[in-house]
């Protein structure tokens, strides 16, 4: 069952800035998690601690970067997060 949670974020009083650079990192089932794939294949029973460490190091978050205009001194972002997903958002004001 895939549940999506919607977040509407508003940052106000940004009168010194015109735009924002938004970097969004996502880790989830579709973001190249080698460890999750090994678990799904049933390989986790035979993995050593070193194997687990190596597989986790191979996992790569998806990355998206975009520019967002600051309108009326505020920045508004809409973020959707799937179940079993982590998102990290970095905002640089310009």
Secondary structure, 3 states (H helix, E strand, C coil): CCCEEEEEEEECCCCCCCEEEEEEEEECCCCCCHHHHHHHCCHHHHCCHHHHHHHHHHCCCEEEEEEEECECCEEEEEEEEECCCEEEEEEEEC
